[in-house]
Each structure stands twice: as structure tokens, then as C-alpha cells.
């Protein structure tokens, strides 16, 4: 073999060795990057799973709060409905008693007021059964109207209380 051929053979061999080394280095580098990318992808999946778990827990907590609020509002509604029905029942009884003359409404009179035109005595007579300030009975129709007004007022107060409780419950 001629020295040029030997040199050419050594050069080809060197190029082959260098390219084999570069290929091996390239494969090692690709393997390292592949491993890093796989680790990064796994961390990304873990982060996504943690975010999904936190979102699910938060959603469950919100649903629990909503359910508790709904139950509280339902309990408040039942309480106010009961109060309203009790007030209506009591007003109905009062109207019935007024209608049957079982009960008579009366008002206190100011015996010192000379403009009223009432000549009722300031004190009870010795033969009288009623003691205390002089009173005048109301006409049953007027008494019914007064009871109706108080009934409307009671319903209004109960409705106001229900609204206030509703707002308080929502504000928690």
C-alpha cells in the first residue's frame, strides 16, 4: 500500500470514528432531552391533576354551602309560614268572637276632656261592677275593621321579618 492510501485509510477511519462518536453523543443527548421532556410532561400532568382536584374540591364546597343555605332558607320559610298561619288563625278567632258578641272591643275615655261630650263618671259607682277608667264599647263593624287593620299589619311585619331573615342568610 502506498503511503497516500494509508493516509487516506487512516483519514477515512478517523472520519468513521468521529462520526460514530458524534452519533453516539447525539443519541446520548437525545436520550437526555427525551428524559427531561418526559419528566416535564409528567410534572405538567401532575399539575393539571392537582388543579382539577382543587377545582373539584372547591366546587363541592360551594355546592355544600348552597345546599346548607337552601336548607336554612327552607327552615326560615317554614318558620315564617307557621307564624303567618298562627297570626291568621288568631285573627280569625278574634273576628269570630267579635261577630258572635262573645267579645266586645272598648276604648278608654278621657273623663277630664269636656269637649268629648261624655258624661261618664270618673270613678265607678257603688252599685257598679266595673272598676277603673271609663270605657266605651265599639260598634262590632268598627271592631271588625280594626281587627282587619291589625291583621294586615301583622302580616306585613311577618313578611318584613321573612325578608330580613332571607337577606341575612344570603349575606353569610
C-alpha positions in Angstrom: 0.0 0.0 0.0 1.2 3.4 -0.8 1.6 6.0 1.9 -1.2 8.0 0.3 -3.5 5.1 0.5 -2.5 4.5 4.1 -3.1 8.2 4.9 -6.4 8.1 3.1 -7.4 4.9 5.0 -6.4 6.5 8.3 -8.4 9.6 7.4 -11.5 7.5 6.5 -11.1 5.5 9.7 -10.8 8.8 11.7 -13.9 10.2 10.0 -15.8 7.0 10.7 -14.7 7.0 14.4 -15.5 10.7 14.7 -18.9 10.2 13.1 -19.6 7.2 15.3 -18.6 9.2 18.3 -20.8 12.1 17.2 -23.7 9.8 16.6 -23.2 8.2 20.0 -23.1 11.7 21.6 -26.1 12.7 19.6 -28.0 9.6 20.8 -27.0 10.3 24.4 -28.0 13.9 24.1 -31.3 12.9 22.5 -31.9 10.4 25.3 -31.2 13.0 28.0 -33.5 15.5 26.3 -36.2 12.9 25.9 -35.9 12.0 29.6 -36.2 15.7 30.5 -39.2 16.1 28.2 -40.8 13.1 29.8 -40.2 14.4 33.3 -41.6 17.8 32.3 -44.7 16.2 30.7 -45.2 14.2 33.9 -44.9 17.3 36.1 -47.4 19.1 33.8 -49.8 16.1 34.1 -49.4 16.2 37.9 -50.0 20.0 38.0 -53.1 19.5 35.9 -54.4 16.7 38.2 -53.7 18.9 41.2 -55.6 21.8 39.6 -58.5 19.6 38.7 -58.6 18.1 42.2 -58.6 21.6 43.7 -61.3 22.8 41.4 -63.4 19.7 42.2 -63.0 20.3 46.0 -63.9 24.0 45.6 -67.0 23.1 43.6 -68.0 20.5 46.2 -67.5 23.1 49.0 -69.6 25.6 47.0 -72.4 23.0 46.5 -72.3 22.2 50.2 -72.6 25.9 51.1 -75.5 26.3 48.6 -77.3 23.2 50.0 -76.9 24.5 53.6 -78.2 27.9 52.5 -81.2 26.3 50.7 -82.0 24.2 53.8 -81.7 27.3 56.1 -83.9 29.3 53.8 -86.5 26.5 53.7 -86.4 26.3 57.5 -86.9 30.1 57.6 -89.8 29.9 55.2 -91.5 27.2 57.3 -91.0 29.3 60.4 -92.5 32.4 58.8 -95.3 30.4 57.2 -96.1 29.0 60.7 -96.0 32.5 62.2 -98.3 33.8 59.5 -100.8 31.0 59.8 -100.8 31.3 63.6 -101.4 35.1 63.3 -104.2 34.5 60.7 -105.8 31.8 62.9 -105.7 34.1 65.9 -107.2 37.0 63.9 -109.9 34.6 62.6 -110.8 33.6 66.2 -110.8 37.2 67.3 -113.2 38.1 64.4 -115.4 35.2 65.2 -115.6 36.2 68.9 -116.4 39.8 67.8 -119.1 38.6 65.4 -120.8 36.4 68.0 -120.7 39.2 70.6 -118.6 36.8 72.8 -116.1 39.6 72.9 -116.6 43.4 72.7 -113.9 45.9 72.0 -113.9 49.1 74.0 -111.8 52.2 74.3 -110.7 54.2 77.3 -112.4 57.6 77.6 -110.8 60.7 78.9 -113.2 61.8 81.6 -111.3 65.1 82.0 -112.0 66.0 78.4 -115.0 68.3 78.5 -115.1 68.6 74.7 -115.8 64.9 74.2 -119.4 65.3 75.4 -119.1 62.2 77.5 -120.8 62.4 80.9 -119.3 59.2 82.2 -118.3 59.3 85.8 -114.6 59.3 86.6 -115.0 56.6 89.2 -117.2 53.6 89.4 -120.4 53.9 91.2 -121.0 52.0 94.4 -123.5 49.7 92.8 -121.4 49.1 89.6 -119.3 46.1 88.9 -116.7 47.7 86.6 -113.9 49.5 88.3 -111.2 51.6 86.7 -111.2 54.2 84.0 -114.4 54.8 82.0 -114.7 52.9 78.7 -116.9 53.0 75.7 -117.8 49.9 73.6 -117.1 50.0 69.9 -119.6 49.1 67.3 -118.9 45.5 66.1 -118.4 46.7 62.5 -115.8 49.1 63.6 -114.2 46.5 65.7 -114.0 44.2 62.7 -112.3 46.9 60.7 -109.8 47.5 63.4 -109.1 43.8 63.6 -108.6 43.7 59.8 -106.1 46.6 60.0 -104.2 44.8 62.8 -104.3 41.6 60.7 -102.8 43.4 57.7 -100.2 44.9 60.0 -99.3 41.6 61.5 -98.9 40.0 58.0 -96.8 42.9 56.9 -94.5 42.6 60.0 -94.2 38.8 59.4 -93.3 39.4 55.7 -90.8 42.0 56.7 -89.2 39.6 59.1 -89.1 36.9 56.5 -87.4 39.3 54.0 -84.8 40.4 56.6 -84.0 36.8 57.5 -83.6 36.0 53.8 -81.2 38.8 53.3 -79.2 37.9 56.4 -79.0 34.3 55.2 -77.7 35.3 51.8 -75.2 37.6 53.4 -73.4 34.9 55.3 
